[in-house]
Amino acid sequence: MTLPRNILYYGSDAPLPEPITLRAGPLSMSFVSGEIHYIRLGGREVLRRIYVAVRDRYWRTIPPSLLEIKKTIRGDSFEMRFEIENKKNEVDFGWRGSIVGQTNGTISFTMEGAARSTFWRNRIGFCVLHSSTEWAGSPCSIETVDGARLDGEFPSLISPHQVFSGIRAICHEVLPGVQAEVRLLGDTYEMEDQRNWSDASYKTYSTPLSLPCPVEIKAGTLISQTVTIGLKGNVPAVPPFPSIMPAIFTLNPKRTVSMPRLGLSVSSQGRPLSTRAVVRLRALNLSHLRLDLDLCCESWESPLRQAAGEAARLGVTLEVALFSSTGAQKEMQELRAALDRLRPPVATWLVFHPSGKPVPEEWVKVARSCLADYNPTAKFGSGAKSCFAELNRCRPPTAALDLLCYPLNPQVHTFDNASLAENLEAQGPMEESAREFSGGVPLAISPITLKPRFNPNAAGLESVPSASELPPQVDPRQMSLFGAGWTVGSLKHIGEAGVYSTTYYETVGWRGVMETDEGPPLPEKFPSLPGSVFPLYHVFADWGEFAGGEIVPLTSSAPLEVEGLALRKDGRFRILLANLTSKPRAARVIAGVEGGDFRLQSLDENSAEWAMWEPDSFRAAPGKLLQLGKQGSELDLLPYAVARLDLA
């Protein structure tokens, strides 16, 4: 093995923080680096997460560092006391945390902090997450800061604006006759639907957005807040901790969905594709390449020429995202003249304003009038530039569109592996909500990236990373097994939602599906292998071999830990299973297809480097024969492994 195991797992040699399992009477939970995760009553999730967020003037989250911890853990109660600092650039905020869990199921989380520098902030304080998967459509009651009590519900469709405001307490039923109350002190709170940013949760946070921001925080400013969780009603006896069972996968072969068209973005590194890269990319059986074309820039013709050449070499069409100014008519006419010279195979035009705001209907009409005759079958789309919230809050002119589009990434707010795995469950509801106002216009999800491509909230010139820092758009998990598993989960949720097309990542480079022959610019921060493919390349290859086929809905009993995707075409059948955790997990597949022999090929710590260096050899290997009977067959998945099961 050339690469250390953790780098294969998640792109970094640093160990993950070890969760500390805690119990407060009937409630179980985990403590991770100053946060509480997965508060459960037996097998029922009560709250997903409680944490303290420090966000600077550009809405960037300042990562916390755990400095010290003292713990007293008993069988059904605990006390955790710790120190945290959130420090980056001009922001320096330190705080002490205290979490006390009592035998009656009461949990109190207090933070007391002080600014150690003068800086501008948009938010400092608690965030409480309710799972949207668990609670969408469920009733709740709100106690406001003025003492009023309101009945409401967690929204089923994604709420474009704040769900509740002026919150002092939230109460919801977690089991028949049992309610959980969250009480918030030290600030005024409100709730937003985080699915707008592809987070699978409703977030209750301090400092209402109606107040001016950013606000200057002077050195020495003190901040104190408390969140208390309690149970009401006849609380049943529950086992000390939920037992770990195999993840059960159940197929529904009677309800299938057509596979969406799948493409990649052209590389942001600007280098021409090597012959080896072209051969490997052709093996993915892609539908298209996406090119972002800024018509306000004088040099836009050069990237269009390069993209046209790459599309021709790969045998695919182009999805061109057009960014034009108020002089759109003139810019589109100049583009139309260039099309006759360059002859790019454009099948889709996505029309945007550089600001990211949805374009008016007139802009789409201008684009059609100038460009439609170049390829009369090309589709014209528009939508959001940075996130679903843009689309949800300002609906585009769907009557003028052939496609409605928006991008997504899983880490606008939090960045750990567990959060990325959790946020997969938001991707299906985003499509469901978009259909409510799309007027039947097909959906194109483009592009999907692991990190945001830019900060839409930057009010001024942001600091440029140093030469030793990764660009903010780059995530080392791109080259890891976790990146492959997350891609399986994303394709599953988006594919089963029935979208028209989707565009992921890039072709080559540290935001792509394979490394360049030269290797990464910062190998100490992005430790990929020069000339290799990334593990997620094989997920797209597995998908590409079934392009034009069907997705068979596949349900996991433990979707936050193990996810799966099933494909069918011309009598062939394939299942992809992904362990999204750092622990080995057992999975059992209930085939629903009369059983049969399957061939198992596992992409894991033992085979990853082989698959990265020699993708053709890895893919040609016969794999292990596995009998899948009526009761299914259990298989063991190593940490972050992706297993491919093919009907023999």
C-alpha angles and dihedrals in degrees: 000000000000098000123057114253095249091053089054089047101049111346099263134084091215114106119245118248110265112238116235112219114223138180132203105187106291094356123090126192145150130248113214122175096323096324135100115228132191106359102198138183100209105308094340118100111227100176130003101209146343118199143146117251126201112190125182130219091283094050090253112150112236106221117238125236118205107223105173138000135190118186138186111189123183129174096273105005139046148177122215121186121178147152126236134184126198104198131162133132107329095346117097115163125158128188143173120228130204124187119182122184119193132202092248092062098261117140123189121191117187129181124192115183145165134205109243093190136026111260144145118257138183095196142003119174151058126334119196118195126205113191112249089205091057100039111026107134094009121131123248138170127228129208109202128212090257092055099258120139120219132187117221143135140238103261120254095202115048110275110228093209139027112315096208133004136197092030124181098161140004124204128187137166113254098175130007106292094002123102132186119213124200113198120193127200135177100045143021114275137201136181130237132186103245093194083087084076095035094262111136096225149073108243123210108196141168129251107047116240089234088074119085117266149228097043125191113241113203120218108267096031110146124217125186128178137163134201118194125190121195139168126232129194136024101336111202125225110263132187116268092253131356111262118243109247130180113274106254117214118200124190126212102200093171093069114052133169129209113252112251122238109267129209143159132229119249113260116276089212090077098220121134115255114262120233090252091051091051092051092049094045092049087057089064091066092222125189100213151343121238120224123188106213119191106200090188088068117084093219098056094116094068097060090044090054092049093046091050090054093047092048090052092050091049095043094235138119128247130251103201119197106204121206112189136168133229085288090067095138094059093041093050091049091053089049090051091055091050092052091064090052098044101030097207114186096242115178099163134036118196111194119208142166113233090238091062094240115135110268121243120249090256091066092054090049090051090052091049094047092052102036111024095087092058091069112359091194094055116115124232118215141167140171135118128002103196111014146350091260090071090056094043095050099042111029116211125229097274093177089068095047138086091193136026113209142185135163129230142195128177102230115060092123111014131024113194123113093253092055092051090050092047093050093060087080091064094063098076095048089051090061091044092053093045091055090059091069102021095090089226094304110148118251127240116191104205131196115004113191136168092235133026113276091219140350108261091188098058105125094186143005109318124215114269115234116250121254089261095053128084115245111260090248094060125088120184088216085075089083096040140091089249089059089055092049092048089051090053089053093047094050089048096052096040094041095049089050089064105237124172098234143346134201124204138192119313137292102252138359133047092316093046143072096266140024124252119252089251094054130229122322091234107033092170090061099030103033100190127148115254112245094011132120121239119243090251088062087074092053089058091045090052088051094043093057087063098039111149092025134105137278114226109208111248122191124204122204089211105035095163089061110027125022133182145195129199126202133187133188136155094346093314121118129193135180124194118198123189128195104210095187139081092239130076111261133195119223131191121199120207096202102201087198101093093272121262142157119312132190113228123206117175125204102201144123091297097051105025098096092046089051091047097047099035108025095165093052092046093050093048094054111113096227128206124312113242127185113219108194130182091279091048128239128267121228132179120236119202118222111300091355124156115209124198117205117191123187104245 
